[in-house]
Amino acid sequence: MDELKSTMEEHMEQMADLVQKLTAELKSGFGPAFDNFMGFLHAIDWKEPWLLCLLGFHVLLLFTSFFTWRHVDFQMFLFLLALSGVCFAERLNTFLAEHWKSFASQNYFDPHGIFLSTLWLNPLLIIAMIILINTLFSLCYLIVQWKRAELRHRARLSHKKES
């Protein structure tokens, strides 16, 4: 029994040590990532007209998705529009990397697509997720309405049978 107790205490000490190491790594790990992200944001010239138009496009698409939340067909159109923007991102990055001098002051479009992923794909994916969640809620609401109508219909039929 003492051997079991000592083994359990040893195991608990190892687990506590692992948790302490993990939390220390997480605390030190987010610092460099945050610094890299802030460096990325400061490297961008946010006064360029094409960037302002891109941000305006995302804000307009987001507001449109919020204001049309009851129109499921239009929401599906916006959803497909957002996902088609995601599908053509690689081609768009290649095209913009070749023609960046005509609209930008510096080449933001690296071969890995980090810039385009951050400022084009992520907002489109977030908007698509918002639309998808709204569509799922609408679907749940329709299922509840359908089931209520079915129960009312069954109640009417049973009431007719009784009379």
C-alpha distance (Angstrom), angle and dihedral (degrees) to the residues before:
residue distance angle dihedral
M1 . . .
D2 3.80 . .
E3 3.77 89.5 .
L4 3.80 90.3 54.4
K5 3.81 90.7 48.8
S6 3.80 92.5 50.4
T7 3.80 91.3 47.1
M8 3.81 91.0 50.8
E9 3.82 91.7 47.8
E10 3.80 89.7 49.1
H11 3.78 90.5 50.0
M12 3.82 91.9 48.5
E13 3.80 90.8 50.1
Q14 3.82 90.2 51.2
M15 3.81 91.0 49.0
A16 3.82 91.7 48.8
D17 3.80 89.5 49.5
L18 3.81 91.1 50.3
V19 3.80 91.9 49.5
Q20 3.81 90.9 49.8
K21 3.81 91.4 49.7
L22 3.79 91.7 47.4
T23 3.78 93.9 50.5
A24 3.81 91.0 47.1
E25 3.81 90.4 51.5
L26 3.79 91.9 47.9
K27 3.78 92.2 49.5
S28 3.79 92.4 49.8
G29 3.82 93.4 37.7
F30 3.80 97.9 60.6
G31 3.80 93.8 52.7
P32 3.82 97.2 68.1
A33 3.81 91.9 40.7
F34 3.79 90.5 52.9
D35 3.81 91.0 47.0
N36 3.81 90.8 50.6
F37 3.80 91.3 49.1
M38 3.80 92.3 49.3
G39 3.81 89.8 48.4
F40 3.80 88.7 51.7
L41 3.81 91.5 51.5
H42 3.81 93.0 47.3
A43 3.82 92.4 49.4
I44 3.81 91.3 62.2
D45 3.80 119.8 87.7
W46 3.80 98.7 -135.4
K47 3.81 93.0 -170.6
E48 3.79 94.8 70.4
P49 3.81 110.1 116.9
W50 3.79 95.7 -132.8
L51 3.82 91.2 54.1
L52 3.78 90.9 49.4
C53 3.81 89.0 50.3
L54 3.81 90.6 49.2
L55 3.80 91.9 51.1
G56 3.80 89.7 45.0
F57 3.81 89.8 51.8
H58 3.79 91.3 53.1
V59 3.81 92.6 46.9
L60 3.82 90.6 48.0
L61 3.80 91.5 48.8
L62 3.81 90.9 47.9
F63 3.81 93.5 49.5
T64 3.79 90.8 45.1
S65 3.79 90.2 53.1
F66 3.83 90.5 49.7
F67 3.80 96.0 45.9
T68 3.80 94.5 46.8
W69 3.80 96.3 47.4
R70 3.82 92.6 126.0
H71 3.82 94.8 51.9
V72 3.79 102.8 79.2
D73 3.82 95.2 179.6
F74 3.80 92.6 54.6
Q75 3.80 89.5 44.0
M76 3.81 89.3 55.6
F77 3.80 88.9 51.4
L78 3.82 89.8 52.7
F79 3.81 90.0 45.6
L80 3.80 91.9 53.4
L81 3.80 90.5 44.2
A82 3.82 90.9 53.7
L83 3.80 93.3 46.2
S84 3.80 92.4 46.9
G85 3.81 87.0 54.8
V86 3.79 87.7 53.9
C87 3.82 92.3 48.3
F88 3.79 93.8 52.6
A89 3.81 95.3 44.0
E90 3.80 95.9 103.9
R91 3.80 92.9 51.1
L92 3.78 89.9 44.0
N93 3.81 91.2 51.9
T94 3.82 91.0 50.6
F95 3.80 92.4 48.1
L96 3.80 93.3 46.7
A97 3.83 91.8 46.7
E98 3.81 89.1 56.6
H99 3.84 95.3 45.8
W100 3.81 103.9 32.7
K101 3.83 93.9 119.0
S102 3.80 91.8 67.4
F103 3.82 95.0 61.6
A104 3.85 111.4 10.5
S105 3.78 136.6 59.5
Q106 3.82 93.1 -138.8
N107 3.79 137.6 19.1
Y108 3.78 107.3 -96.9
F109 3.80 95.0 165.7
D110 3.79 110.3 94.5
P111 3.84 121.9 -177.7
H112 3.82 91.5 -106.1
G113 3.79 92.9 54.9
I114 3.81 96.8 -128.8
F115 3.79 94.6 145.2
L116 3.78 94.1 45.7
S117 3.80 91.0 45.7
T118 3.77 91.2 53.2
L119 3.78 99.6 44.5
W120 3.81 102.3 26.8
L121 3.81 111.5 24.5
N122 3.79 101.5 37.7
P123 3.82 95.9 53.4
L124 3.80 91.1 44.8
L125 3.80 91.5 49.8
I126 3.80 91.7 48.1
I127 3.80 91.0 50.4
A128 3.81 90.4 47.0
M129 3.82 90.0 51.3
I130 3.82 90.8 50.2
I131 3.80 90.1 51.2
L132 3.80 91.4 46.4
I133 3.81 92.4 51.0
N134 3.80 90.3 48.0
T135 3.80 90.1 49.9
L136 3.81 91.2 50.7
F137 3.81 90.8 51.0
S138 3.81 89.8 48.7
L139 3.79 89.8 49.7
C140 3.81 91.5 50.7
Y141 3.81 89.9 49.9
L142 3.81 90.8 50.7
I143 3.80 91.4 49.6
V144 3.82 90.2 52.1
Q145 3.83 90.9 49.1
W146 3.79 91.3 48.3
K147 3.80 92.6 49.5
R148 3.83 91.6 48.5
A149 3.79 90.3 50.6
E150 3.79 89.8 48.8
L151 3.81 91.4 51.0
R152 3.82 91.5 48.1
H153 3.80 89.6 50.2
R154 3.81 91.6 50.4
A155 3.82 90.4 48.1
R156 3.81 90.5 52.1
L157 3.79 91.3 49.0
S158 3.81 92.9 49.5
H159 3.82 90.5 46.2
K160 3.84 90.1 52.6
K161 3.79 91.1 49.5
E162 3.81 91.0 52.0
S163 3.80 94.1 51.4
